[in-house]
Amino acid sequence: PQGETWGSRWSYGFDLSQFFHTHVVGFCMAPLTRVSLFYRNGDKTIMFSNGEKEIHTARFKRKEFPDGTTKTVYCNGCQETKYASGRVRVKDEKGTVILDWK
C-alpha cells in the first residue's frame, strides 16, 4: 500500500523513517542540524538548520544557500557558481575560471 511507512528511533535521538516507494528521512533531534532525504534512485537531499540545502545525484552535487547562491560540482570536476546577484562563474576540472559573467 502506498501509505505505508516505517520508522526507528535510537536512544541518542536519531530518527529514521521510510516512506513506501519514495524516500527515506533521517534526522537527529539533539540538536537538529540537518534532515536528510534519501531517494530510491540514489539521490540525496540534505537540509541544514541554517537554511542551506545540498542535493547529491550521480551527475552532480549542488549546494543552495539562503541568499539564492548555488554552487554545483559536476562529476567531471567542473564547477558552476550562480550568485544571487546574477553573476555566473564556471571553472574547469583544474579550477581555472573559464567563464565569469557579471
C-alpha positions as CSV (number, residue, x, y, z in Angstrom):
1,P,0.0,0.0,0.0
2,Q,1.2,3.5,-0.9
3,G,0.5,5.0,2.6
4,E,2.8,2.6,4.5
5,T,5.7,4.0,6.4
6,W,8.1,2.6,9.0
7,G,10.4,4.2,11.4
8,S,13.0,3.6,14.1
9,R,14.3,5.8,16.9
10,W,17.6,5.3,18.6
11,S,18.3,6.3,22.3
12,Y,20.7,9.0,21.2
13,G,18.0,10.9,19.4
14,F,18.3,9.7,15.8
15,D,15.1,9.1,13.9
16,L,14.8,7.2,10.6
17,S,11.6,7.0,8.6
18,Q,11.0,5.3,5.3
19,F,8.0,6.2,3.1
20,F,6.8,3.4,0.9
21,H,8.3,3.7,-2.7
22,T,9.5,7.2,-2.2
23,H,12.3,8.2,0.2
24,V,14.0,7.7,3.5
25,V,14.3,10.5,6.0
26,G,16.9,10.5,8.8
27,F,17.4,13.3,11.3
28,C,18.9,13.8,14.7
29,M,16.8,15.5,17.4
30,A,19.6,16.6,19.6
31,P,20.5,19.1,18.3
32,L,18.7,19.4,14.9
33,T,21.4,20.2,12.5
34,R,20.1,18.6,9.3
35,V,17.4,16.5,7.7
36,S,18.5,14.0,5.0
37,L,16.2,12.6,2.3
38,F,17.4,9.5,0.5
39,Y,15.6,8.6,-2.7
40,R,15.4,5.1,-4.2
41,N,17.2,6.3,-7.4
42,G,20.3,7.1,-5.2
43,D,19.7,10.9,-5.0
44,K,20.1,12.6,-1.6
45,T,18.9,15.9,-0.3
46,I,20.2,17.4,2.9
47,M,18.5,20.4,4.5
48,F,20.5,22.2,7.2
49,S,19.1,24.2,10.1
50,N,20.8,27.4,8.8
51,G,18.8,27.3,5.6
52,E,21.4,25.7,3.3
53,K,20.4,22.7,1.2
54,E,22.6,20.1,-0.6
55,I,21.5,17.9,-3.5
56,H,23.6,14.9,-4.4
57,T,23.0,12.9,-7.6
58,A,25.1,10.7,-9.7
59,R,25.8,13.6,-12.1
60,F,26.4,16.5,-9.7
61,K,26.4,17.8,-6.1
62,R,24.8,21.2,-5.5
63,K,24.7,23.5,-2.5
64,E,22.0,26.1,-2.3
65,F,22.5,29.0,0.1
66,P,19.7,31.1,1.7
67,D,20.7,34.2,-0.2
68,G,19.9,32.4,-3.5
69,T,23.5,31.5,-4.5
70,T,24.1,28.0,-5.8
71,K,27.3,26.1,-6.3
72,T,27.3,22.9,-8.4
73,V,30.2,20.5,-8.8
74,Y,29.7,18.1,-11.7
75,C,31.0,14.5,-11.8
76,N,33.8,15.6,-14.3
77,G,35.1,18.1,-11.8
78,C,33.8,21.3,-13.4
79,Q,32.2,23.8,-11.1
80,E,29.5,26.4,-11.6
81,T,28.6,29.1,-9.1
82,K,25.4,31.2,-9.7
83,Y,25.3,34.2,-7.3
84,A,22.1,35.8,-6.2
85,S,23.2,39.0,-8.0
86,G,23.0,37.1,-11.3
87,R,26.8,36.6,-11.7
88,V,27.8,33.2,-13.1
89,R,31.3,31.7,-12.7
90,V,32.4,28.5,-14.3
91,K,35.6,26.6,-13.5
92,D,37.1,23.6,-15.3
93,E,38.2,20.5,-13.5
94,K,41.6,22.1,-12.7
95,G,39.9,25.1,-11.0
96,T,40.7,27.5,-13.8
97,V,38.0,30.1,-14.4
98,I,36.6,29.7,-17.9
99,L,33.6,32.0,-17.6
100,D,32.9,34.9,-15.4
101,W,29.7,36.6,-16.5
102,K,28.6,39.6,-14.3
